[in-house]
Amino acid sequence: MENGQRTSSEVARKIHQCVLCPYSTNKKYNLQKHYRVHTGEKPFACPHCPYRASQKSNVMAHISTHKQFEDGTKQ
């Protein structure tokens, strides 16, 4: 565009490439999360046990296993 702003199609074309493997994404945050695969960083912890994960959604799914055992629904 003439006024220095990018159109949505121009923004969507920006690719963020991992320098350690072939992974690429158009969202910078996804690349930041991806780097945890290489660093081994696991900033999210289960409050019930030593389990840790690189993504919050994985810890949330894990926590539900504790609730199943507390309810007696899984043996």
mmCIF file of the N, C-alpha and C atoms, coordinates in Angstrom:
data_MODEL
# 
_entry.id   MODEL 
# 
loop_
_atom_site.group_PDB 
_atom_site.id 
_atom_site.type_symbol 
_atom_site.label_atom_id 
_atom_site.label_alt_id 
_atom_site.label_comp_id 
_atom_site.label_asym_id 
_atom_site.label_entity_id 
_atom_site.label_seq_id 
_atom_site.pdbx_PDB_ins_code 
_atom_site.Cartn_x 
_atom_site.Cartn_y 
_atom_site.Cartn_z 
_atom_site.occupancy 
_atom_site.B_iso_or_equiv 
_atom_site.pdbx_formal_charge 
_atom_site.auth_seq_id 
_atom_site.auth_comp_id 
_atom_site.auth_asym_id 
_atom_site.auth_atom_id 
_atom_site.pdbx_PDB_model_num 
ATOM 1   N N  . MET A 1 1  ? 0.840   -1.183  0.000  1.00 0.00 ? 1  MET A N  1 
ATOM 2   C CA . MET A 1 1  ? 0.000   0.000   0.000  1.00 0.00 ? 1  MET A CA 1 
ATOM 3   C C  . MET A 1 1  ? 0.881   1.242   0.000  1.00 0.00 ? 1  MET A C  1 
ATOM 4   N N  . GLU A 1 2  ? 0.314   2.320   -0.416 1.00 0.00 ? 2  GLU A N  1 
ATOM 5   C CA . GLU A 1 2  ? 1.082   3.549   -0.549 1.00 0.00 ? 2  GLU A CA 1 
ATOM 6   C C  . GLU A 1 2  ? 1.395   4.202   0.790  1.00 0.00 ? 2  GLU A C  1 
ATOM 7   N N  . ASN A 1 3  ? 0.529   4.065   1.778  1.00 0.00 ? 3  ASN A N  1 
ATOM 8   C CA . ASN A 1 3  ? 0.724   4.741   3.061  1.00 0.00 ? 3  ASN A CA 1 
ATOM 9   C C  . ASN A 1 3  ? 1.581   3.937   4.042  1.00 0.00 ? 3  ASN A C  1 
ATOM 10  N N  . GLY A 1 4  ? 2.213   2.878   3.596  1.00 0.00 ? 4  GLY A N  1 
ATOM 11  C CA . GLY A 1 4  ? 3.108   2.107   4.453  1.00 0.00 ? 4  GLY A CA 1 
ATOM 12  C C  . GLY A 1 4  ? 2.442   0.977   5.209  1.00 0.00 ? 4  GLY A C  1 
ATOM 13  N N  . GLN A 1 5  ? 1.137   0.848   5.097  1.00 0.00 ? 5  GLN A N  1 
ATOM 14  C CA . GLN A 1 5  ? 0.447   -0.246  5.779  1.00 0.00 ? 5  GLN A CA 1 
ATOM 15  C C  . GLN A 1 5  ? 0.427   -1.474  4.880  1.00 0.00 ? 5  GLN A C  1 
ATOM 16  N N  . ARG A 1 6  ? 0.444   -2.621  5.484  1.00 0.00 ? 6  ARG A N  1 
ATOM 17  C CA . ARG A 1 6  ? 0.416   -3.869  4.728  1.00 0.00 ? 6  ARG A CA 1 
ATOM 18  C C  . ARG A 1 6  ? -1.010  -4.373  4.595  1.00 0.00 ? 6  ARG A C  1 
ATOM 19  N N  . THR A 1 7  ? -1.293  -4.974  3.475  1.00 0.00 ? 7  THR A N  1 
ATOM 20  C CA . THR A 1 7  ? -2.590  -5.614  3.312  1.00 0.00 ? 7  THR A CA 1 
ATOM 21  C C  . THR A 1 7  ? -2.554  -6.957  4.030  1.00 0.00 ? 7  THR A C  1 
ATOM 22  N N  . SER A 1 8  ? -3.718  -7.538  4.274  1.00 0.00 ? 8  SER A N  1 
ATOM 23  C CA . SER A 1 8  ? -3.759  -8.820  4.978  1.00 0.00 ? 8  SER A CA 1 
ATOM 24  C C  . SER A 1 8  ? -3.048  -9.909  4.184  1.00 0.00 ? 8  SER A C  1 
ATOM 25  N N  . SER A 1 9  ? -3.090  -9.849  2.864  1.00 0.00 ? 9  SER A N  1 
ATOM 26  C CA . SER A 1 9  ? -2.396  -10.866 2.071  1.00 0.00 ? 9  SER A CA 1 
ATOM 27  C C  . SER A 1 9  ? -0.887  -10.714 2.174  1.00 0.00 ? 9  SER A C  1 
ATOM 28  N N  . GLU A 1 10 ? -0.396  -9.493  2.333  1.00 0.00 ? 10 GLU A N  1 
ATOM 29  C CA . GLU A 1 10 ? 1.043   -9.278  2.503  1.00 0.00 ? 10 GLU A CA 1 
ATOM 30  C C  . GLU A 1 10 ? 1.509   -9.795  3.862  1.00 0.00 ? 10 GLU A C  1 
ATOM 31  N N  . VAL A 1 11 ? 0.714   -9.582  4.890  1.00 0.00 ? 11 VAL A N  1 
ATOM 32  C CA . VAL A 1 11 ? 1.054   -10.055 6.228  1.00 0.00 ? 11 VAL A CA 1 
ATOM 33  C C  . VAL A 1 11 ? 1.047   -11.579 6.251  1.00 0.00 ? 11 VAL A C  1 
ATOM 34  N N  . ALA A 1 12 ? 0.073   -12.194 5.623  1.00 0.00 ? 12 ALA A N  1 
ATOM 35  C CA . ALA A 1 12 ? -0.047  -13.649 5.620  1.00 0.00 ? 12 ALA A CA 1 
ATOM 36  C C  . ALA A 1 12 ? 1.134   -14.315 4.922  1.00 0.00 ? 12 ALA A C  1 
ATOM 37  N N  . ARG A 1 13 ? 1.786   -13.622 4.019  1.00 0.00 ? 13 ARG A N  1 
ATOM 38  C CA . ARG A 1 13 ? 2.899   -14.204 3.277  1.00 0.00 ? 13 ARG A CA 1 
ATOM 39  C C  . ARG A 1 13 ? 4.192   -14.240 4.078  1.00 0.00 ? 13 ARG A C  1 
ATOM 40  N N  . LYS A 1 14 ? 4.279   -13.531 5.185  1.00 0.00 ? 14 LYS A N  1 
ATOM 41  C CA . LYS A 1 14 ? 5.510   -13.530 5.964  1.00 0.00 ? 14 LYS A CA 1 
ATOM 42  C C  . LYS A 1 14 ? 5.691   -14.904 6.600  1.00 0.00 ? 14 LYS A C  1 
ATOM 43  N N  . ILE A 1 15 ? 6.816   -15.506 6.343  1.00 0.00 ? 15 ILE A N  1 
ATOM 44  C CA . ILE A 1 15 ? 7.097   -16.847 6.846  1.00 0.00 ? 15 ILE A CA 1 
ATOM 45  C C  . ILE A 1 15 ? 8.204   -16.771 7.890  1.00 0.00 ? 15 ILE A C  1 
ATOM 46  N N  . HIS A 1 16 ? 7.976   -17.427 9.002  1.00 0.00 ? 16 HIS A N  1 
ATOM 47  C CA . HIS A 1 16 ? 8.973   -17.530 10.063 1.00 0.00 ? 16 HIS A CA 1 
ATOM 48  C C  . HIS A 1 16 ? 9.557   -18.934 9.981  1.00 0.00 ? 16 HIS A C  1 
ATOM 49  N N  . GLN A 1 17 ? 10.850  -19.020 9.775  1.00 0.00 ? 17 GLN A N  1 
ATOM 50  C CA . GLN A 1 17 ? 11.537  -20.290 9.537  1.00 0.00 ? 17 GLN A CA 1 
ATOM 51  C C  . GLN A 1 17 ? 12.403  -20.659 10.737 1.00 0.00 ? 17 GLN A C  1 
ATOM 52  N N  . CYS A 1 18 ? 12.302  -21.904 11.180 1.00 0.00 ? 18 CYS A N  1 
ATOM 53  C CA . CYS A 1 18 ? 13.184  -22.418 12.224 1.00 0.00 ? 18 CYS A CA 1 
ATOM 54  C C  . CYS A 1 18 ? 14.585  -22.548 11.646 1.00 0.00 ? 18 CYS A C  1 
ATOM 55  N N  . VAL A 1 19 ? 15.576  -22.101 12.402 1.00 0.00 ? 19 VAL A N  1 
ATOM 56  C CA . VAL A 1 19 ? 16.960  -22.185 11.928 1.00 0.00 ? 19 VAL A CA 1 
ATOM 57  C C  . VAL A 1 19 ? 17.574  -23.560 12.216 1.00 0.00 ? 19 VAL A C  1 
ATOM 58  N N  . LEU A 1 20 ? 16.855  -24.404 12.952 1.00 0.00 ? 20 LEU A N  1 
ATOM 59  C CA . LEU A 1 20 ? 17.388  -25.708 13.334 1.00 0.00 ? 20 LEU A CA 1 
ATOM 60  C C  . LEU A 1 20 ? 16.778  -26.886 12.576 1.00 0.00 ? 20 LEU A C  1 
ATOM 61  N N  . CYS A 1 21 ? 15.645  -26.647 11.903 1.00 0.00 ? 21 CYS A N  1 
ATOM 62  C CA . CYS A 1 21 ? 14.980  -27.719 11.160 1.00 0.00 ? 21 CYS A CA 1 
ATOM 63  C C  . CYS A 1 21 ? 14.102  -27.109 10.071 1.00 0.00 ? 21 CYS A C  1 
ATOM 64  N N  . PRO A 1 22 ? 13.429  -27.906 9.266  1.00 0.00 ? 22 PRO A N  1 
ATOM 65  C CA . PRO A 1 22 ? 12.628  -27.369 8.158  1.00 0.00 ? 22 PRO A CA 1 
ATOM 66  C C  . PRO A 1 22 ? 11.304  -26.710 8.563  1.00 0.00 ? 22 PRO A C  1 
ATOM 67  N N  . TYR A 1 23 ? 10.948  -26.694 9.833  1.00 0.00 ? 23 TYR A N  1 
ATOM 68  C CA . TYR A 1 23 ? 9.670   -26.125 10.266 1.00 0.00 ? 23 TYR A CA 1 
ATOM 69  C C  . TYR A 1 23 ? 9.554   -24.658 9.875  1.00 0.00 ? 23 TYR A C  1 
ATOM 70  N N  . SER A 1 24 ? 8.371   -24.274 9.381  1.00 0.00 ? 24 SER A N  1 
ATOM 71  C CA . SER A 1 24 ? 8.086   -22.866 9.102  1.00 0.00 ? 24 SER A CA 1 
ATOM 72  C C  . SER A 1 24 ? 6.617   -22.603 9.388  1.00 0.00 ? 24 SER A C  1 
ATOM 73  N N  . THR A 1 25 ? 6.299   -21.352 9.677  1.00 0.00 ? 25 THR A N  1 
ATOM 74  C CA . THR A 1 25 ? 4.940   -20.947 9.995  1.00 0.00 ? 25 THR A CA 1 
ATOM 75  C C  . THR A 1 25 ? 4.763   -19.485 9.631  1.00 0.00 ? 25 THR A C  1 
ATOM 76  N N  . ASN A 1 26 ? 3.522   -19.059 9.492  1.00 0.00 ? 26 ASN A N  1 
ATOM 77  C CA . ASN A 1 26 ? 3.278   -17.644 9.220  1.00 0.00 ? 26 ASN A CA 1 
ATOM 78  C C  . ASN A 1 26 ? 3.001   -16.869 10.510 1.00 0.00 ? 26 ASN A C  1 
ATOM 79  N N  . LYS A 1 27 ? 3.031   -17.540 11.651 1.00 0.00 ? 27 LYS A N  1 
ATOM 80  C CA . LYS A 1 27 ? 2.807   -16.867 12.933 1.00 0.00 ? 27 LYS A CA 1 
ATOM 81  C C  . LYS A 1 27 ? 4.063   -16.960 13.798 1.00 0.00 ? 27 LYS A C  1 
ATOM 82  N N  . LYS A 1 28 ? 4.542   -15.815 14.224 1.00 0.00 ? 28 LYS A N  1 
ATOM 83  C CA . LYS A 1 28 ? 5.774   -15.761 15.014 1.00 0.00 ? 28 LYS A CA 1 
ATOM 84  C C  . LYS A 1 28 ? 5.634   -16.543 16.319 1.00 0.00 ? 28 LYS A C  1 
ATOM 85  N N  . TYR A 1 29 ? 4.468   -16.449 16.961 1.00 0.00 ? 29 TYR A N  1 
ATOM 86  C CA . TYR A 1 29 ? 4.263   -17.142 18.228 1.00 0.00 ? 29 TYR A CA 1 
ATOM 87  C C  . TYR A 1 29 ? 4.392   -18.655 18.054 1.00 0.00 ? 29 TYR A C  1 
ATOM 88  N N  . ASN A 1 30 ? 3.892   -19.195 16.933 1.00 0.00 ? 30 ASN A N  1 
ATOM 89  C CA . ASN A 1 30 ? 4.021   -20.634 16.695 1.00 0.00 ? 30 ASN A CA 1 
ATOM 90  C C  . ASN A 1 30 ? 5.481   -21.046 16.603 1.00 0.00 ? 30 ASN A C  1 
ATOM 91  N N  . LEU A 1 31 ? 6.310   -20.201 16.002 1.00 0.00 ? 31 LEU A N  1 
ATOM 92  C CA . LEU A 1 31 ? 7.737   -20.510 15.913 1.00 0.00 ? 31 LEU A CA 1 
ATOM 93  C C  . LEU A 1 31 ? 8.371   -20.475 17.302 1.00 0.00 ? 31 LEU A C  1 
ATOM 94  N N  . GLN A 1 32 ? 7.966   -19.514 18.131 1.00 0.00 ? 32 GLN A N  1 
ATOM 95  C CA . GLN A 1 32 ? 8.496   -19.441 19.492 1.00 0.00 ? 32 GLN A CA 1 
ATOM 96  C C  . GLN A 1 32 ? 8.140   -20.712 20.268 1.00 0.00 ? 32 GLN A C  1 
ATOM 97  N N  . LYS A 1 33 ? 6.904   -21.193 20.129 1.00 0.00 ? 33 LYS A N  1 
ATOM 98  C CA . LYS A 1 33 ? 6.507   -22.444 20.786 1.00 0.00 ? 33 LYS A CA 1 
ATOM 99  C C  . LYS A 1 33 ? 7.294   -23.618 20.218 1.00 0.00 ? 33 LYS A C  1 
ATOM 100 N N  . HIS A 1 34 ? 7.512   -23.613 18.910 1.00 0.00 ? 34 HIS A N  1 
ATOM 101 C CA . HIS A 1 34 ? 8.236   -24.703 18.257 1.00 0.00 ? 34 HIS A CA 1 
ATOM 102 C C  . HIS A 1 34 ? 9.658   -24.831 18.786 1.00 0.00 ? 34 HIS A C  1 
ATOM 103 N N  . TYR A 1 35 ? 10.311  -23.725 19.062 1.00 0.00 ? 35 TYR A N  1 
ATOM 104 C CA . TYR A 1 35 ? 11.701  -23.783 19.534 1.00 0.00 ? 35 TYR A CA 1 
ATOM 105 C C  . TYR A 1 35 ? 11.840  -24.592 20.819 1.00 0.00 ? 35 TYR A C  1 
ATOM 106 N N  . ARG A 1 36 ? 10.764  -24.729 21.581 1.00 0.00 ? 36 ARG A N  1 
ATOM 107 C CA . ARG A 1 36 ? 10.814  -25.546 22.798 1.00 0.00 ? 36 ARG A CA 1 
ATOM 108 C C  . ARG A 1 36 ? 11.101  -27.007 22.475 1.00 0.00 ? 36 ARG A C  1 
ATOM 109 N N  . VAL A 1 37 ? 10.764  -27.445 21.269 1.00 0.00 ? 37 VAL A N  1 
ATOM 110 C CA . VAL A 1 37 ? 11.092  -28.810 20.843 1.00 0.00 ? 37 VAL A CA 1 
ATOM 111 C C  . VAL A 1 37 ? 12.604  -28.998 20.871 1.00 0.00 ? 37 VAL A C  1 
ATOM 112 N N  . HIS A 1 38 ? 13.324  -27.980 20.436 1.00 0.00 ? 38 HIS A N  1 
ATOM 113 C CA . HIS A 1 38 ? 14.781  -28.072 20.353 1.00 0.00 ? 38 HIS A CA 1 
ATOM 114 C C  . HIS A 1 38 ? 15.465  -27.795 21.696 1.00 0.00 ? 38 HIS A C  1 
ATOM 115 N N  . THR A 1 39 ? 14.895  -26.889 22.491 1.00 0.00 ? 39 THR A N  1 
ATOM 116 C CA . THR A 1 39 ? 15.543  -26.511 23.747 1.00 0.00 ? 39 THR A CA 1 
ATOM 117 C C  . THR A 1 39 ? 15.187  -27.446 24.898 1.00 0.00 ? 39 THR A C  1 
ATOM 118 N N  . GLY A 1 40 ? 14.065  -28.147 24.773 1.00 0.00 ? 40 GLY A N  1 
ATOM 119 C CA . GLY A 1 40 ? 13.612  -29.010 25.858 1.00 0.00 ? 40 GLY A CA 1 
ATOM 120 C C  . GLY A 1 40 ? 12.913  -28.241 26.967 1.00 0.00 ? 40 GLY A C  1 
ATOM 121 N N  . GLU A 1 41 ? 12.691  -26.950 26.759 1.00 0.00 ? 41 GLU A N  1 
ATOM 122 C CA . GLU A 1 41 ? 12.022  -26.124 27.770 1.00 0.00 ? 41 GLU A CA 1 
ATOM 123 C C  . GLU A 1 41 ? 10.599  -26.633 27.987 1.00 0.00 ? 41 GLU A C  1 
ATOM 124 N N  . LYS A 1 42 ? 10.224  -26.779 29.251 1.00 0.00 ? 42 LYS A N  1 
ATOM 125 C CA . LYS A 1 42 ? 8.879   -27.215 29.621 1.00 0.00 ? 42 LYS A CA 1 
ATOM 126 C C  . LYS A 1 42 ? 8.377   -26.307 30.740 1.00 0.00 ? 42 LYS A C  1 
ATOM 127 N N  . PRO A 1 43 ? 7.872   -25.132 30.379 1.00 0.00 ? 43 PRO A N  1 
ATOM 128 C CA . PRO A 1 43 ? 7.511   -24.138 31.388 1.00 0.00 ? 43 PRO A CA 1 
ATOM 129 C C  . PRO A 1 43 ? 6.175   -24.381 32.097 1.00 0.00 ? 43 PRO A C  1 
ATOM 130 N N  . PHE A 1 44 ? 5.391   -25.348 31.641 1.00 0.00 ? 44 PHE A N  1 
ATOM 131 C CA . PHE A 1 44 ? 4.073   -25.579 32.231 1.00 0.00 ? 44 PHE A CA 1 
ATOM 132 C C  . PHE A 1 44 ? 4.102   -26.847 33.076 1.00 0.00 ? 44 PHE A C  1 
ATOM 133 N N  . ALA A 1 45 ? 3.669   -26.722 34.332 1.00 0.00 ? 45 ALA A N  1 
ATOM 134 C CA . ALA A 1 45 ? 3.763   -27.834 35.280 1.00 0.00 ? 45 ALA A CA 1 
ATOM 135 C C  . ALA A 1 45 ? 2.387   -28.251 35.781 1.00 0.00 ? 45 ALA A C  1 
ATOM 136 N N  . CYS A 1 46 ? 2.248   -29.542 36.021 1.00 0.00 ? 46 CYS A N  1 
ATOM 137 C CA . CYS A 1 46 ? 1.051   -30.081 36.653 1.00 0.00 ? 46 CYS A CA 1 
ATOM 138 C C  . CYS A 1 46 ? 1.128   -29.767 38.147 1.00 0.00 ? 46 CYS A C  1 
ATOM 139 N N  . PRO A 1 47 ? 0.039   -29.271 38.741 1.00 0.00 ? 47 PRO A N  1 
ATOM 140 C CA . PRO A 1 47 ? 0.068   -28.976 40.176 1.00 0.00 ? 47 PRO A CA 1 
ATOM 141 C C  . PRO A 1 47 ? -0.056  -30.227 41.053 1.00 0.00 ? 47 PRO A C  1 
ATOM 142 N N  . HIS A 1 48 ? -0.335  -31.382 40.439 1.00 0.00 ? 48 HIS A N  1 
ATOM 143 C CA . HIS A 1 48 ? -0.571  -32.610 41.198 1.00 0.00 ? 48 HIS A CA 1 
ATOM 144 C C  . HIS A 1 48 ? 0.583   -33.604 41.166 1.00 0.00 ? 48 HIS A C  1 
ATOM 145 N N  . CYS A 1 49 ? 1.504   -33.436 40.224 1.00 0.00 ? 49 CYS A N  1 
ATOM 146 C CA . CYS A 1 49 ? 2.606   -34.390 40.079 1.00 0.00 ? 49 CYS A CA 1 
ATOM 147 C C  . CYS A 1 49 ? 3.770   -33.706 39.357 1.00 0.00 ? 49 CYS A C  1 
ATOM 148 N N  . PRO A 1 50 ? 4.873   -34.393 39.146 1.00 0.00 ? 50 PRO A N  1 
ATOM 149 C CA . PRO A 1 50 ? 6.048   -33.767 38.518 1.00 0.00 ? 50 PRO A CA 1 
ATOM 150 C C  . PRO A 1 50 ? 5.938   -33.526 37.006 1.00 0.00 ? 50 PRO A C  1 
ATOM 151 N N  . TYR A 1 51 ? 4.835   -33.921 36.382 1.00 0.00 ? 51 TYR A N  1 
ATOM 152 C CA . TYR A 1 51 ? 4.698   -33.768 34.928 1.00 0.00 ? 51 TYR A CA 1 
ATOM 153 C C  . TYR A 1 51 ? 4.869   -32.313 34.504 1.00 0.00 ? 51 TYR A C  1 
ATOM 154 N N  . ARG A 1 52 ? 5.634   -32.110 33.433 1.00 0.00 ? 52 ARG A N  1 
ATOM 155 C CA . ARG A 1 52 ? 5.835   -30.786 32.840 1.00 0.00 ? 52 ARG A CA 1 
ATOM 156 C C  . ARG A 1 52 ? 5.652   -30.915 31.336 1.00 0.00 ? 52 ARG A C  1 
ATOM 157 N N  . ALA A 1 53 ? 5.281   -29.807 30.685 1.00 0.00 ? 53 ALA A N  1 
ATOM 158 C CA . ALA A 1 53 ? 5.066   -29.830 29.241 1.00 0.00 ? 53 ALA A CA 1 
ATOM 159 C C  . ALA A 1 53 ? 5.490   -28.513 28.617 1.00 0.00 ? 53 ALA A C  1 
ATOM 160 N N  . SER A 1 54 ? 5.707   -28.566 27.326 1.00 0.00 ? 54 SER A N  1 
ATOM 161 C CA . SER A 1 54 ? 6.132   -27.371 26.599 1.00 0.00 ? 54 SER A CA 1 
ATOM 162 C C  . SER A 1 54 ? 4.948   -26.502 26.198 1.00 0.00 ? 54 SER A C  1 
ATOM 163 N N  . GLN A 1 55 ? 3.728   -27.074 26.242 1.00 0.00 ? 55 GLN A N  1 
ATOM 164 C CA . GLN A 1 55 ? 2.541   -26.304 25.887 1.00 0.00 ? 55 GLN A CA 1 
ATOM 165 C C  . GLN A 1 55 ? 1.469   -26.470 26.961 1.00 0.00 ? 55 GLN A C  1 
ATOM 166 N N  . LYS A 1 56 ? 0.788   -25.390 27.251 1.00 0.00 ? 56 LYS A N  1 
ATOM 167 C CA . LYS A 1 56 ? -0.225  -25.384 28.304 1.00 0.00 ? 56 LYS A CA 1 
ATOM 168 C C  . LYS A 1 56 ? -1.346  -26.385 28.020 1.00 0.00 ? 56 LYS A C  1 
ATOM 169 N N  . SER A 1 57 ? -1.739  -26.505 26.761 1.00 0.00 ? 57 SER A N  1 
ATOM 170 C CA . SER A 1 57 ? -2.834  -27.419 26.422 1.00 0.00 ? 57 SER A CA 1 
ATOM 171 C C  . SER A 1 57 ? -2.496  -28.865 26.788 1.00 0.00 ? 57 SER A C  1 
ATOM 172 N N  . ASN A 1 58 ? -1.233  -29.240 26.683 1.00 0.00 ? 58 ASN A N  1 
ATOM 173 C CA . ASN A 1 58 ? -0.831  -30.599 27.058 1.00 0.00 ? 58 ASN A CA 1 
ATOM 174 C C  . ASN A 1 58 ? -0.952  -30.823 28.562 1.00 0.00 ? 58 ASN A C  1 
ATOM 175 N N  . VAL A 1 59 ? -0.612  -29.818 29.354 1.00 0.00 ? 59 VAL A N  1 
ATOM 176 C CA . VAL A 1 59 ? -0.752  -29.941 30.809 1.00 0.00 ? 59 VAL A CA 1 
ATOM 177 C C  . VAL A 1 59 ? -2.225  -29.999 31.186 1.00 0.00 ? 59 VAL A C  1 
ATOM 178 N N  . MET A 1 60 ? -3.055  -29.197 30.530 1.00 0.00 ? 60 MET A N  1 
ATOM 179 C CA . MET A 1 60 ? -4.480  -29.202 30.845 1.00 0.00 ? 60 MET A CA 1 
ATOM 180 C C  . MET A 1 60 ? -5.093  -30.580 30.559 1.00 0.00 ? 60 MET A C  1 
ATOM 181 N N  . ALA A 1 61 ? -4.705  -31.194 29.454 1.00 0.00 ? 61 ALA A N  1 
ATOM 182 C CA . ALA A 1 61 ? -5.193  -32.542 29.139 1.00 0.00 ? 61 ALA A CA 1 
ATOM 183 C C  . ALA A 1 61 ? -4.682  -33.540 30.173 1.00 0.00 ? 61 ALA A C  1 
ATOM 184 N N  . HIS A 1 62 ? -3.443  -33.390 30.589 1.00 0.00 ? 62 HIS A N  1 
ATOM 185 C CA . HIS A 1 62 ? -2.855  -34.280 31.594 1.00 0.00 ? 62 HIS A CA 1 
ATOM 186 C C  . HIS A 1 62 ? -3.580  -34.149 32.929 1.00 0.00 ? 62 HIS A C  1 
ATOM 187 N N  . ILE A 1 63 ? -3.889  -32.935 33.338 1.00 0.00 ? 63 ILE A N  1 
ATOM 188 C CA . ILE A 1 63 ? -4.559  -32.701 34.625 1.00 0.00 ? 63 ILE A CA 1 
ATOM 189 C C  . ILE A 1 63 ? -5.884  -33.448 34.684 1.00 0.00 ? 63 ILE A C  1 
ATOM 190 N N  . SER A 1 64 ? -6.565  -33.554 33.550 1.00 0.00 ? 64 SER A N  1 
ATOM 191 C CA . SER A 1 64 ? -7.846  -34.260 33.547 1.00 0.00 ? 64 SER A CA 1 
ATOM 192 C C  . SER A 1 64 ? -7.684  -35.732 33.920 1.00 0.00 ? 64 SER A C  1 
ATOM 193 N N  . THR A 1 65 ? -6.506  -36.308 33.720 1.00 0.00 ? 65 THR A N  1 
ATOM 194 C CA . THR A 1 65 ? -6.304  -37.702 34.124 1.00 0.00 ? 65 THR A CA 1 
ATOM 195 C C  . THR A 1 65 ? -6.336  -37.830 35.640 1.00 0.00 ? 65 THR A C  1 
ATOM 196 N N  . HIS A 1 66 ? -5.872  -36.832 36.355 1.00 0.00 ? 66 HIS A N  1 
ATOM 197 C CA . HIS A 1 66 ? -5.940  -36.858 37.819 1.00 0.00 ? 66 HIS A CA 1 
ATOM 198 C C  . HIS A 1 66 ? -7.390  -36.824 38.277 1.00 0.00 ? 66 HIS A C  1 
ATOM 199 N N  . LYS A 1 67 ? -8.215  -36.034 37.620 1.00 0.00 ? 67 LYS A N  1 
ATOM 200 C CA . LYS A 1 67 ? -9.626  -35.936 37.994 1.00 0.00 ? 67 LYS A CA 1 
ATOM 201 C C  . LYS A 1 67 ? -10.335 -37.257 37.746 1.00 0.00 ? 67 LYS A C  1 
ATOM 202 N N  . GLN A 1 68 ? -9.973  -37.961 36.669 1.00 0.00 ? 68 GLN A N  1 
ATOM 203 C CA . GLN A 1 68 ? -10.593 -39.254 36.384 1.00 0.00 ? 68 GLN A CA 1 
ATOM 204 C C  . GLN A 1 68 ? -10.276 -40.257 37.481 1.00 0.00 ? 68 GLN A C  1 
ATOM 205 N N  . PHE A 1 69 ? -9.038  -40.254 37.966 1.00 0.00 ? 69 PHE A N  1 
ATOM 206 C CA . PHE A 1 69 ? -8.665  -41.179 39.033 1.00 0.00 ? 69 PHE A CA 1 
ATOM 207 C C  . PHE A 1 69 ? -9.332  -40.796 40.350 1.00 0.00 ? 69 PHE A C  1 
ATOM 208 N N  . GLU A 1 70 ? -9.475  -39.505 40.607 1.00 0.00 ? 70 GLU A N  1 
ATOM 209 C CA . GLU A 1 70 ? -10.138 -39.059 41.839 1.00 0.00 ? 70 GLU A CA 1 
ATOM 210 C C  . GLU A 1 70 ? -11.602 -39.464 41.837 1.00 0.00 ? 70 GLU A C  1 
ATOM 211 N N  . ASP A 1 71 ? -12.256 -39.369 40.669 1.00 0.00 ? 71 ASP A N  1 
ATOM 212 C CA . ASP A 1 71 ? -13.667 -39.722 40.553 1.00 0.00 ? 71 ASP A CA 1 
ATOM 213 C C  . ASP A 1 71 ? -13.891 -41.227 40.563 1.00 0.00 ? 71 ASP A C  1 
ATOM 214 N N  . GLY A 1 72 ? -12.825 -41.990 40.389 1.00 0.00 ? 72 GLY A N  1 
ATOM 215 C CA . GLY A 1 72 ? -12.955 -43.436 40.328 1.00 0.00 ? 72 GLY A CA 1 
ATOM 216 C C  . GLY A 1 72 ? -13.439 -43.941 38.986 1.00 0.00 ? 72 GLY A C  1 
ATOM 217 N N  . THR A 1 73 ? -13.409 -43.092 37.964 1.00 0.00 ? 73 THR A N  1 
ATOM 218 C CA . THR A 1 73 ? -13.907 -43.511 36.660 1.00 0.00 ? 73 THR A CA 1 
ATOM 219 C C  . THR A 1 73 ? -12.896 -44.334 35.889 1.00 0.00 ? 73 THR A C  1 
ATOM 220 N N  . LYS A 1 74 ? -11.639 -44.293 36.277 1.00 0.00 ? 74 LYS A N  1 
ATOM 221 C CA . LYS A 1 74 ? -10.613 -45.129 35.641 1.00 0.00 ? 74 LYS A CA 1 
ATOM 222 C C  . LYS A 1 74 ? -9.841  -45.843 36.728 1.00 0.00 ? 74 LYS A C  1 
ATOM 223 N N  . GLN A 1 75 ? -9.520  -47.042 36.491 1.00 0.00 ? 75 GLN A N  1 
ATOM 224 C CA . GLN A 1 75 ? -8.782  -47.838 37.474 1.00 0.00 ? 75 GLN A CA 1 
ATOM 225 C C  . GLN A 1 75 ? -7.439  -48.204 36.922 1.00 0.00 ? 75 GLN A C  1 
# 
